[in-house]
Amino acid sequence: MTVHPLLPGTATGPVVVLDEPLSMWGGLDPETGELIDRRHPQSGAMLAGCILVLPSGRGSSSSASVLAEAIRLGTAPMAIVLAESDDIILLGALVARELYGLVHPVVVADEVTYRSLQTGERVTIADAELVRD
Amino acid sequence: MLHLTDRDRALASGDLGPASAMAMRIITAIAEANGATGLIDVTSAHIDSCLYHGDAGLDFAERLAADGGRVVVPTTLNVSSLDLLHPHLFRGDTHLQERGRRLMAAYLAMGGMPTWTCAPYQAASRPALGEHIAWAESNAIVFANSVLGARTDRYGDFIDICAAITGRVPDAGLHRDEHRRARVVFRLEGISDEVLRSEILYPVVGHLVGRRTGTRVPAIVGLPTDASEDSLKALGAAAASSGGVAMFHAVGRTPEAATLEEALGGVAPEREVVIEQAMLDAARAELSTRTEGPLTAVSVGTPHFSLAEFRTLVDLMYRRRVAAGIEFYVNTSREVLAQAAAEGLILPLRAAGIEIVTDTCTYITPIMRDHDGVVMTNSGKMAYYAPGNLGVAVAFGSLGDCVASAIAGRITLDPAVWG
């Protein structure tokens, strides 16, 4: 499947699909990688090492700092698949690449590809390609 | 396809040093993600990245500063984690304090002005109608776009300082006419004059509009056309918190909305919503998590208190004092504090038992002593964030309600306006 890379790179991992947008600020604990927004339907999910699939970010621009911090600490998703482009998520991943050389790809998937992704399956992202393992 | 000027390319290739090269790489990546065809100049920047959210943000600022990053446009700094003028108020640990200080130092080293305020629009010099700026912090963004008619997109952590160092932003989002027109129309109908004249109308309408419109630009019809800047500040801050609103039109009041037709830019709205009193009552109730129980603190000035608000507060407190055991905080900027002090407004407030907080604010950093009871505020933004950020219960009321409650030592809501 083809995706649109905002930040190209390669990553492999198990998919975690979020049913609602997530604000990383107040929503992701960078110490543990847990989804800690208690009003979110996937509250309690562990996001470290996964391929995170979510409609978009939400809320505070401080989410960029939180994502960069999670990447620094090794608790972040390996890659993020969005239904629509999101500057704040992209900024967090861009800054982590600039500072630490850690590449966590951010891609936008079309509706058909986005809907086909299921929590628990393993996928690999390589720039504009997304393949099921 | 993104078109860069020769100067943009020179910056990106490192001709002016590694800091502006990194900043330009980040700006162009965001421009490409947004499908922008070029970059434009900005005349000022307001930085929100100076609030500590972890070492990655500190590493970024210290790297830029060490690599020679310097702002090329007048750049104000948002609140930080610390009140440098009143450090005894800080109750966080020494790690947070040390990191917060280093972050502030890095942004000062890059040429940021030590304004430490979320309300840069209350400063003596501010952007004019149509001016392109790169402002971060949701309430500053919505005020600049809506009330000043200056043009900023939703900037935030990292990109704010990149814009300040390069003087460039993507030609996208709210910099462009087509994104500034209203998409949703809200009409106030059948609202009594008494409610229309009340101060809490604005944060309540803001909260409601934010919930209903999300990130789209709303036009609001039926607000008083003489609404004060403080009222519009309260409306915008609440709408930016509950819904991510970055611009609104108050028809007949804000500069790009002399008429509804102008606000809509000649395009029919996607949706019209009639706001009746029952909806205002519901939105107002949503802003409180508790209206009973012991009152422990009152916090006002989120966004930062203006000089006009200080004058009102002094009148409300005249010859009265805060009840024993109640904490009363006013958050403001150094600049406004100095103006208020020069007018003789600060001594009587301190004598009445009120603490003035500058450089930061009570809902983002550990200042409040007692978290067990209810905190009262007149701010829709504080009411929205404090339960999650601080784990406190919040009662929302007018500034008059806040003062009456602080004096009585218990939550007191004036039933005269909204029952």
Interface residues (C-beta under 8 A of the other chain):
Chain A: L6 L7 W25 G26 P30 R58 G59 S60 S61 S62 S63 A64 S65 V66 A68 E69 I71 R72 S85 D87 I88 L90 L91 G92 L94 V95 A96 E98 L99
Chain B: M22 R25 I26 A29 I30 A33 N34 D48 S49 L51 H53 G54 D55 A56 G57 D59 F60 R63 A136 S138 R154 Y155 G156 D157 F158 I159 G244 G388 N389
